[in-house]
Amino acid sequence: MAGVGNKSFSLILYFLCLGVIIPSLEAHIAEYDDYWRERELQAKENLEKAYNPNPEEVTQHFNDHVARTLMGFRTNSTRRMLKKQKGGPCGATNPIDQCWRCDRNWERNRKKLADCALGFGRGTTGGKDGPIYVVTDPTDDVLNPSSGTLRHAVIQNRPLWITFARGMIIRLKEELLMTSNKTIDGRGANVHIAYGAGITIQFAKNVIIHNIHIHNIFPSKGGKIKDGENHLGLRTRSDGDGISLFGATNVWLDHLSVYKCSDGIIDAIQGSTAITISNCHFTDHNDVMLFGASDSYSADEKMQITVAFTRFGKNLVQRMPRVRFGFVHVVNNDYRHWIMSAIGGSSHPTIISHGNRFRAPRNIAAKQVCKREYATEQEWKNWDWRSEGDLMLNGAIFTQSGDPKAAKKFGGYKMIAYKPAHMVPLLVRWSGTLECRPNKPC
């Protein structure tokens, strides 16, 4: 009988633990019905398709593009290029921007942007194959969104390229749940997602979010939310992330200005991969970016993310990014401020740092760029955290680990063709949202 009692106790404990684990895996889905089960299964297939078993090919492809771009900018011309302001020649100075910004007809050729992603998110086309959808109404109805609102646009089953009729502040009452094959394109309008909930890309693929402000994002209480063209779902409380990626693949986030979110600025978890975050400007935040939410979720081994041409600005504390498992290429970014550390991680992620500019704070205890968590030196000394071509200012220190020759797999001699760290002010000159006007280069 004692054995039976122990078995009963074990079963009760098992189901109690299961009850704790399942909500964390289902990311605020309170009612896990057939609609969400189907989306989850599709997301797992997307993960397998999007995962690149040879990530060094992607980093080399990225570095080659940067090298070709910088061949036209000699160091002695940098100051002259930085002086190019509105009304002057196109000042696009990195390969992503050069792909589209110099077209004075950008408004008529909006979808050219879909050909411009680099890094692990390259090939992301968003709503390129669909019509233009113009948001005319900033209001938000979570149960029955009206035509012309952003929520109505993002839940449609078909591809859409979403633009805005004018500048607006959209106060989301609950998290904005996006479906696949969408572009949110804020060019030509001053668009703010602010003073409400954030954006969630869950079990979806092929999404571009471009040129909008996201700030003052708060947790929302949850409840019934229209999360598909023909589906109402029941959600639990959201965390207050600016953008939350959960089981999301092929996502490109470009030219965003993000600050003051309750949780993370951008979180990518639970099998998210094939992601590029580029040309962004982040300020005023504690936990900036979280890539991988659990040290026990080993499926994030297939997480692959590029962070490029981004300015990490004032009042940032840590996690730029913080990584579990996976492979992250951190390249040509300007780390102007941090309070605790810039890059962190656990569970043996691979982090390749190329041509970043790291400016350490005055605090003598915070000069270290990297923070390894929940691991002894005996463990983390085998993690591949490599720095090549980085510029360390004000006493910044990047403690490398892993194979000393590891960086040679990631671009080799082709990275040496330019001095990227010294060119970072030029490369990130236009980070954050752009003021794009019709009939002029953006």
Buried (B, 14 or more C-beta within 10 A) or exposed (E): EEEEEEEEEEEEEEEEEEEEEEEEBBBBBBEBEEBBEEBBEBBBEBBEEBBBEEBBEBBBBBBBBBBEBBEEBEEEEBEEBEEBEEEEEBBBBBBBBBBBBBBBEBBEEBBBBBEBBBBBBBBBBBBBBBEEBEBEBBBBEBEEBEEBBBBBBBBBEBBBBBBBEEEBEBBBBBBBBBBBBBBBBBBBBBBBBBEBBBBBBBBBBBBBBBBBBBBBBBBBEBBBBBBBEEBBBBBBBBBBBBBBBBBBBBBBBBBBBBBBBBBBBBBBBBBBBBBBBBBBBBBBBBBBBBBBBBBEBEBBBBBBBBBBBBBBBEBBBBBBBBBBBBBBBBBBBBBBBBEBBBBBBBBBBBBBBBBBBBBBBEEEEBBBBBBBEEBEEEBBBEBBBBBBBBBBEEEBEBBBBBEEEBBBBBBEEBBEBBEBBBBBBBBBBBBBBBEBBEEBBB
